[in-house]
Amino acid sequence: MIRVGVIGTGAMGQNHVRIYSEMEGVKLAGISDVDQSRVEAMAAQFKTKAFTDYKKMFAEGLDAVSVVVPTKLHKQVVLDALEAGLHVLVEKPIADTVENADVMIEAAKKAGKVLMVGHIERFNPAVIRLKEIINSGTLGKIVSISTRRVGPYNPRIRDVGVILDIGVHDIDIISYLYGKKIKGVYAIAGADIHSFEDHASIILRMDHNFAGVVETNWLTPHKVRHLTAIGVKGVAYLDYIDQTVELHDNGWIRKAKVEPSEPLKNELAYFIDCVQTGREPNPCGEDGKHALEVAMAAIRSYEEERLIEVGK
């Protein structure tokens, strides 16, 4: 029985709590949040213990924790959990700075513990299926992947802009589907309803001039989550929400078989498996760092109005 805790019971943290409470072979041993009334109410609902100090929760004999707190708090909470000997799943983005991400990754290596980053779209059944299709060569060489992740603004998001909040999903997925690191970024963005950027168009450059394009905003009144992968033999259209993949080539339009499931359930089950087996997670800390590095480069690009080489 793997004993887990959840640190942070906001909108996303509540889903971690719900899923862990339903998982076989997992004991939700405690949940922690600075909002005492909320965490106590949730603890009563899910029959676990409530803590306002997450360090006190560590004394419950935990094996692992989900860290679902504001991004600027990730580094300290993750370091405290690793020091307590726990495996960690930290929500994306991995940290508020690349330097802090490096500190977290190094601490996990020294502790010999799993550090997984919650890039949930990797566990979307449609993405998993598209990755299989790309790897099979059905579409031929992939030359361009573009995404559209837009929708209304959520007022609870105050500490980051749209690039770090939702654009980072597609930055990670484009890199993942290509199986390549992103080398250069050019972005156009602006802030019209938010203190940080609330709309952005991002061009990503891979090795050999392979391209990625991310369109994201908090201005569109309805939610859209689409991806298009263009290969020399055909095109794939993916809908993250409907969990569908449609393939177009010169002769056919076909729908790929995708078994719908909740991505977060898949992600947490995978995390628990990594805890049990000790295997390196995918996405690992380095993957989370790369997505953050590219997102930060995109922010620099629109601020400085120039192409930014990633990592330079």
Secondary structure, DSSP 4 states (H G I P E B T S, - for coil): -EEEEEE--SHHHHHHHHHHHH-TTEEEEEEE-S-HHHHHHHHHHTT--EESSHHHHGGGT-SEEEE-S-GGGHHHHHHHHHHTT-EEEEESSS-SSHHHHHHHHHHHHHHT--EEEE-GGGG-HHHHHHHHHHHHTTT-SEEEEEEEEEEE--TT--SS-HIIIIIHHHHHHHHHHHTS---EEEEEEE-SSSSS--EEEEEEE-GGG-EEEEEEESEEEEEEEEEEEEESS-EEEEETTTTEEEEE-SS-EEEPP-----HHHHHHHHHHHHHHH-PPPSSBHHHHHHHHHHHHHHHHHHHHTS-EETT-
